[in-house]
Amino acid sequence: MNASNLQTPIEYLKGIGPQKAEVLKKEFDVFVCQDLLNIFPNRYVDKSTYRKISELKDASAEVQIVGKITGIRYVTQKKGKRLVADFIDETGQIELVWFRAYKWILEKLKTNVAYVVFGKINYYNGTFSIAHPDIELLEKHKNKGRIPLQPVYPSSDKLTRKGVTNTLLMKSIHQLLTVSKSVFVENLPQSICEDLKLMNRAEAMRNVHFPQSLDHLGKAQFRFKFEEFFFIQLRLIRQKLVHQKKIKGYTFSKVGTYFNDFYKNGLTFELTDAQKRVLREIRKDVGSNAQMNRLLQGDVGSGKTIVGFMSMLMAIDNGFQACLMAPTGILAQQHFEGISELCEKLDLKVAILTGATKTKRRREIHADLLSGDLHLLIGTHALIEDKVKFKNLGLAIIDEQHRFGVKQRSKLWRKNDLPPHVLVMTATPIPRTLAMSLYGDLDISVIDELPPGRKTVKTVHRYDSNRLRVFQFIRDEIEKGRQIYIVYPLIEESSNFDYKDLMDGYESISRDFPMPKYQTSIVHGKMKPEDKAYEMQRFVEGKTHIMVATTVIEVGVNVPNASVMIIESAERFGLSQLHQLRGRVGRGAEQSYCILMTGKKLGEDARTRMQTMTQTSDGFKLSEVDLKLRGPGDLMGTQQSGVLDLKIADLVKDNQILKTARSYAQHIVKNDPGFEHPEHRALISTYNQLSKGKTIWNYIS
């Protein structure tokens, strides 16, 4: 097979065929032979040593044993039957067990013939067994070359059912590597390879699949991890540079009357140093002729909204309009109320546009936008409707940006001849390594300090058995004039189990806190928007003492008088979500509390989350722990996870490699953005494929 044969459809590879090829395409995106080489092993097993049966101790350890089958039988079980073979060596006996494909297995098994078996041992009822072992005749085993560290590839039930086993993948990949020794063209500049002493690509490809030693494996993995991060960073950094050079924005040439008047007379508190720093960064961006594309990260309560508002004043001072888009009507309404208050003294006109806005009011807003009479527009997805046209939109702020798709955001950009400056805000702290990989094409600002005088929310973990004491605590807080949130998990809007959970909780609270002494609101995803808004408003106005809700209140509800957040089944939430919910309290002058309620039985990860929540209120520290526990895909949700479909690198374990790769990518883009230097031409092919939305491993050769 020559180099071009690596682009041969996978079904033509010996041992694969149409059926196996079909499942490989669906499960692994393997279409051509080249793609198969880019399935990197999950782990490796040491097949250099052999164990005696009498030495077996640890259940779940993987072992390799030489022995003979002395008997074979079927054992009936609740569903069907299993095939069991008695396997002995000179020191003892174990059982080999097959739960499926046993007719095919039975035809191949021979008694009193020497075999080598390999697999994970189980211990049950005083007997060791291995389920579905790798089994090979000793004679055949001796005659072929040994691979001491054998690769174990990712798998799935569909692959196994179609016969795509680990052994088949090993054989197929070994076959490809044997016939394609010279096709792995170097795609990194020679200076980087020499600087980092990187293993060459052909050698790295052989050793990542079939390592000669642990040292060779480490070098091969480092090479491909660096390569994966390097090309992702190269694309993001170059994208950012192209954006800055090609996408022109409106120049806000001055800081004018509105901004200065508000700064001197409108602020009722001193801005933190972090807020001032971020405003300077935004001022610098909008003062250039390039479009601002900035992400503003700030923990719950750090004062992002006031920074956003003052950025809007920069736009208005320069004759432009501004808008703020929020993910929910509740959050949009809250922004509107807060910003309206600030605008009154400045004589600025602001409006709100959501799905609930009546037709007559919509027409008025549309007309005022086009005439330029309306300075600021707050709203939801309604802002991106085609009918909404601005006279001159200069700044678009997107709150909790991860809740909007890329297409939704880009619709805002097309409201003008030139795109408006864009500021995206999030109260979900993103670990630095994740931000580098997801948002490396954005400028990132961080508000990393809370306003002075804000009290830390006291967080405690309580078991269900402590519920009566928790209820007494609620009564005491209500006596002091405080309000309480009680939040139930909601995994899916349509989940009957979660809905029942919530309703049972509501009935329980209503019994323990009866009317008329106590008033309780309930809010969940199955309610009509107007009913939800009504219940929320009652709580905001202090007409109800307790708000029983699902996570619809996670983002944006601001009730300074609410001092207690009780999170039921807290083990079912991620750290980021727990932190967001905790941020709903602690907004007033009084001491606030967050109580995490769980059952006694907790897994290791859940226990870690509870401990972390009680030990720190730093959102960035929490996000680092969350990243380690859940991984980037879960952390960012389905909208973002595709961006980080990493094949071999790991954001948590390999963050140092990521930083190294980013610094080399920055150096190249800064000094040779067009990749015109002869040494940089090697990377153009891989870079171009990645820019088309492919992962870099689709075109590794």
C-alpha positions, 0 to 999 in steps of 0.5 A: 500500500502506498501513501495514496492508499491511506485514503482508500475507503475503510471497507476495502481493508482486509478483515473489515468489509461493508458491515463493520465499515458501516458501524465504524463510520457511525461510531467513530467517523472512520471513512478511510484507512487514514481515519483508523490510525487516528483512533488513539488507544484509551490505555495499554495493558502489559502482556509481558508477564504471566501469572500463576492461578495460585497467585491471583488476589485482586479482583478486577486486575488484568492477568495473563495465564498459561494453562489448559481447558479440562471441561466445557459446560452450559449453565442456565441462568435467569435469562438464557444461559452462559458457556463456562470452561474450566481452566487449570494450570499446575497451581489451581483452577479458574472459570472462563465465562462467555455470556454471548456468541458462545456457539461460535466460541464453543466451535473453537475451544479444545480441551487438554490443549495449552492456551494463553488467556488474558482478561480481567479477573472476577471473584464470586462465591470462592471462585475466580473467573474471567469473562470473555477472555482473549484466548489463543493457542500457546503454540500460535502465541509463541510463534508471533512477535510479542507486543509488551504494551498492547493498546486498548481502543475505545469501544461500544456495544454496537462495535462489539456486536458487529465484531469490531473487537480490540483484536480486529482494530489492533490487527488492522492498524498494525497492517496499515502501519506496516505498509505505510512507513514513509507517508507521515509527512512532518507538519510542524516547523523544524524549529519547534521539533528541535526546540521541544525534541519532538519524536518524528511523526512516523515513529510517534504514530507507531509508538502511540499504537504499539509502544516499544517501551513506556519511554517511547509511549510518553514521547509519542503521546507528548508529540500528538498532544502538542500537535492537537493543541498547537493547531487548535490554538493556531486557528483561534489566534489567527482567526482573532488576528484576521478578525481584528484586521479585516472586520472593521468596527465603529470608532468611539472616539470620545468618552463624553457627557453621559459617561462622565456625568454617570461616573461622577454623579450617578454611581452610588458606590466606588467601582472595584479595581477589577471593574475599572480595569475592564472598562479601560480594556473595553475603552481601548477596543471601541476606540480602535477601528476594529470590531470589539469581540470581548468576553467578560467573565465575572463571578455572581455579584461581581458587578458585570451589569454596571460595566455593561451599562457604562460601555453602553454610555460610551456608545451613546456618547458617540451617537450610537445605539446599544442593546442587551440580549438576555436568555430569558424574559425574567432576566431581561425584565430585571436588566430593564428595571435596573437600567431604566432606573439608571437612565432616568437621571440621564434622560435616556430612552430605554425599552424592553422587547420580549416574546410577551411584548404586545403588538402595538408596543412592538410597533412603537419600539420598531419606529423609535429604533429606526428614528434613533429616538430609542437609545437602549433596547433590552430584550430576549431572542426577540431582538434578533428578529428581522423586523427589529432594525436599528438606526445605528447599533454601535454595541451589542451586549449578550448576557450568559452567552453560552445559552445562545447559538452562534447563528443567533448571535451573528444575527445581531451583527447584521443589523448595520453596515458595519457590525456593532462592537460585541461584549459577551458576559457570563457569570459561569466562571470558565477555567483558564485552560477551557477558555483558551480552547473555547474562546481563544479567538476572543479577548477575555476580561475578568472581574475577579473581585467582589464589591467591598462589604459583600458578605460571603454566603455560608454554605453547609451540607445537610442530610435528609435526616436533618430536615426538621432542623432545617425547617426550623431554621427556615421558620427562624429566618422568616421570623426575621423578615427574610425569604427562602428559595427551595430548588429541586433538580430538573434534568429535562423539562419533560421529565415526569420524575423530576416534576413529581419530585418538585410537586411532592416537595411543594406539598410537603412545604405547604403542610409544614408552612401552612397558610395564611401564616406562610405564603409559598410560590411555585415556579417550574418549566411546565407553567405558562410564561405569564403564570411563571412571571406572576409567581416570580413577581409575588416573590420579588415584591415580598408577598410570598415567603418561600419560592419552591422552584426548579433551576429556572431561577438559576440565572438572574433573579435578584431579590436582596431580601432572600437570605436562604437557598436550599438545594434539594438532591444537591448531588444531582447538580454540577458545581457550576450550577450549584454555584449559580444557585448559591449566587441568588442569595447574598445580595442584601446586607444580611448574612445569607445561607446556602444549604445543600440537602442530600441522601446519605449514600453519595458517590465519590464525585458527589461527596467532592462537590459537596465538600468543595462547595462548603470550602470555597465561594471562589467560582474560578476554583470551583470551575477547575474542580468541575472541569476535573470531575466532569470534563469539558464536554459536560461543562459547556453543554452540547452547544460547545462540546463539539469544539473540544472533541479532543482525540488524545489531549486532555484539558485537565491533565495536559494544561501545561502542554496547552500553554506551551502550544499556545505560546508557540502558536502566538509566536508564529502568528505574530511574526508570520501571519500568512505562513509565508516563511519556508519553514511554516509551509509544512503546517498549511495543509493541516491548518486548512483542513482544520479551518474547514471544520475538520479535526486535525486528525482527519488529515494527519498524513 
